[in-house]
Amino acid sequence: MAIPAFETIFAVPMTCESCIGDIEKPLYALSGITKVTANLKDQLVSVEGTAAPSAIVETIQSTGRDAILRGSGKSDSAAVCILESHALYVENKVRGLVRMVEVAPSMTIVDLSTRGLSPGTYHATVRENGNISEGPESTGGIWEALKAKKESKPCRGIFGTVEVGKGGVGAVFLDKPIHIWELIGRSIVVSRQQEGKFDKNDADTLVGVIARSAGVWDNDKTVCSCSGKTVWQEREEQRDRGMM
């Protein structure tokens, strides 16, 4: 089944019409993009198509501008998971991000990206629970592994593998027969091993809790009501923490 087109909204700093042209041209050159709409007044760019959100962010950043994902898909159809290392000696613990959008009934796209990992093949799995107090060791087994084995079906909790190159960067874009609501509150583990006893002090083992994310137009915040900081000030803090 082909992935249907979905809409993603990004906050992008733009000052004039030429900025819009600088952004639109490379985006339309990106495979899977069908429509780009920029709003200069609200500093927002809407992108429709089947391209991975991480690829869209990277393309916008290649123009010398930053981009913050503000929403994707319909209301209650998106989720996010920030992947962190629990190793005590790691300075920047945030080393990955997973964006998930349900683009059709029981069809969710998964956009997983990592950086700062040692080169090699890594397994991405959804775990039974969202307890990451002890890193991957407290997340339980692979979600639905026993059910899949009993019914001789592919396990939906096994997202697949991601190849990390010499630069420490890895990315994978795939689709799974899953509802977003089934994932909320669970966790994701990215590790060289798919199962077994994990070492939470391994800097290359990442874990994070899956949380609901804003759909398109659900998040119009430009200033945080708690801190009074703008989204761009928050963005700088996130970069300092290693956020992608």
C-alpha positions in Angstrom: 0.0 0.0 0.0 1.4 3.4 -1.1 1.9 6.0 1.6 -0.9 8.7 1.2 0.1 12.4 1.2 0.0 14.2 4.5 0.5 17.8 5.6 3.3 19.0 7.9 3.7 22.6 9.3 7.1 24.2 10.1 8.0 27.4 11.7 10.6 29.1 9.5 12.2 32.6 9.9 11.4 34.5 6.7 11.7 38.3 6.1 10.6 38.8 2.5 9.1 37.1 -0.6 12.5 36.1 -1.9 12.9 34.0 1.3 9.8 32.1 0.2 11.3 31.4 -3.2 14.6 30.3 -1.7 12.7 27.7 0.4 10.1 26.5 -2.1 12.6 25.7 -4.9 14.7 23.0 -3.0 11.6 21.6 -1.3 9.9 21.0 -4.7 13.1 19.3 -5.8 12.7 16.9 -2.9 11.1 13.5 -3.8 7.5 13.1 -2.7 6.7 16.8 -2.2 3.4 17.9 -4.0 2.6 21.3 -2.5 4.5 24.0 -0.5 2.6 27.0 1.0 4.5 29.7 2.9 2.9 32.3 5.2 5.2 35.3 5.6 3.1 37.0 8.2 2.9 33.9 10.5 6.4 32.6 9.6 5.0 29.2 8.7 5.6 26.8 5.9 3.1 24.1 5.0 4.4 21.1 3.1 2.2 18.3 1.6 3.5 15.0 0.2 5.1 11.8 1.3 8.6 13.0 2.2 10.0 12.4 5.7 9.7 15.4 8.0 13.4 15.0 8.9 14.3 15.3 5.2 12.1 18.5 4.9 13.9 20.0 7.9 17.3 19.2 6.5 16.3 20.8 3.1 15.1 24.0 4.7 18.2 24.2 6.8 20.3 23.8 3.7 19.0 27.3 2.7 20.6 28.8 5.8 17.4 29.0 7.8 16.2 26.9 10.7 12.9 25.0 10.9 10.8 23.8 13.8 8.1 21.2 13.2 4.9 22.7 14.5 2.4 19.9 13.6 1.9 16.9 11.3 -1.2 15.0 10.2 -4.7 15.4 11.7 -5.5 16.0 15.4 -4.6 13.0 17.6 -2.7 11.3 14.8 0.9 12.2 15.6 3.4 11.2 18.2 7.1 11.9 19.0 9.8 10.1 20.9 13.1 11.8 22.0 15.8 9.2 22.2 18.4 9.6 24.9 21.4 7.8 26.2 21.4 6.9 29.9 25.1 6.5 30.1 26.5 8.6 33.0 29.6 9.9 31.1 27.7 11.2 28.1 27.5 15.0 27.9 24.8 15.4 25.2 22.3 12.7 26.1 19.8 13.4 23.4 20.9 11.5 20.3 17.8 10.7 18.3 14.3 11.6 17.4 11.3 9.5 16.2 8.4 11.2 14.5 5.2 9.2 13.9 2.1 10.2 11.9 -1.0 8.0 11.2 -1.6 8.9 7.6 -4.4 6.3 7.0 -6.4 3.9 9.2 -3.9 1.5 10.7 -1.0 3.0 8.8 1.6 5.0 10.6 4.8 6.4 9.1 7.9 6.3 11.2 10.7 8.9 10.7 13.6 7.9 12.8 16.9 9.8 12.9 20.0 9.5 15.1 23.3 11.2 15.5 26.5 10.8 17.6 26.3 7.0 17.5 29.1 4.6 16.7 28.9 3.2 13.1 27.0 0.0 12.6 23.5 -1.6 12.4 21.0 -0.7 15.1 17.6 -2.3 16.0 14.6 -0.1 16.7 11.9 -1.7 18.8 8.7 -0.5 20.6 8.6 -1.8 24.2 5.7 -3.0 26.3 5.8 0.0 28.7 7.1 3.5 29.1 9.2 3.0 32.2 12.7 4.3 31.4 13.9 4.8 35.0 16.5 2.2 34.4 17.1 2.9 30.8 16.1 0.1 28.4 16.2 -2.6 31.1 12.9 -1.3 32.7 10.9 -0.9 29.4 9.7 -4.5 29.3 9.8 -6.9 26.3 9.2 -6.0 22.7 5.5 -5.0 22.2 3.4 -7.8 20.9 6.3 -10.2 20.5 4.6 -13.1 22.3 1.3 -12.5 20.4 3.1 -12.4 17.0 5.0 -15.6 17.8 1.8 -17.4 18.9 0.0 -16.3 15.7 3.0 -16.7 13.4 2.7 -13.1 12.3 5.3 -10.3 11.9 5.8 -8.4 15.2 4.5 -4.9 15.0 6.8 -3.9 17.8 9.9 -4.5 15.7 10.3 -1.3 13.6 13.4 -2.5 11.8 17.0 -1.5 11.6 18.9 1.8 11.0 22.3 2.0 9.5 24.7 4.5 11.1 27.5 5.7 9.0 31.0 6.9 9.8 29.7 10.4 10.7 27.5 8.9 13.4 24.3 9.8 11.6 21.5 7.3 10.8 18.0 7.6 9.4 15.1 5.4 8.4 11.7 6.2 7.0 9.1 3.4 7.0 5.4 2.6 7.5 3.8 0.2 10.0 0.2 -1.2 10.4 -0.3 0.6 13.7 -2.6 3.2 15.2 -1.0 6.1 17.0 -3.1 5.6 20.1 -1.6 2.1 20.5 1.9 3.6 20.8 1.3 6.5 23.3 2.9 5.8 26.7 5.1 3.0 25.4 8.8 3.4 24.8 11.3 2.9 21.9 14.7 1.4 22.3 17.4 1.8 19.6 20.4 -0.5 20.3 22.9 -2.8 18.5 20.9 -5.7 20.0 17.2 -6.3 19.4 16.6 -8.1 22.7 18.4 -9.5 25.7 20.1 -7.8 28.7 20.8 -4.2 27.8 23.6 -2.1 29.3 22.1 1.3 30.2 25.7 2.7 30.5 26.3 2.0 26.8 26.3 5.4 25.1 25.1 3.8 21.9 21.9 2.4 23.4 19.1 4.9 23.2 15.6 5.0 24.8 12.6 7.3 25.0 8.9 7.5 25.8 6.4 7.9 23.0 4.2 11.0 23.6 1.4 12.6 21.7 2.4 15.3 19.3 0.5 18.2 17.8 -1.4 17.7 14.6 -1.5 20.4 11.8 -2.8 23.7 13.2 -3.0 22.2 16.8 0.1 24.1 17.9 0.1 27.8 17.2 2.2 28.8 20.2 5.0 31.3 19.6 5.7 32.2 23.2 5.7 29.6 26.0 3.2 30.6 28.7 5.4 29.0 31.4 8.8 30.4 30.6 7.9 33.4 28.4 10.5 32.3 25.9 9.9 32.3 22.1 10.0 29.0 20.1 13.4 30.1 18.8 14.8 30.7 22.3 13.5 27.3 23.2 15.1 25.9 20.0 18.5 27.2 21.1 18.2 25.5 24.5 17.2 22.3 22.7 20.3 22.5 20.5 22.5 22.9 23.5 21.0 19.7 24.9 21.8 17.9 21.6 18.3 18.0 20.2 18.1 17.4 16.4 
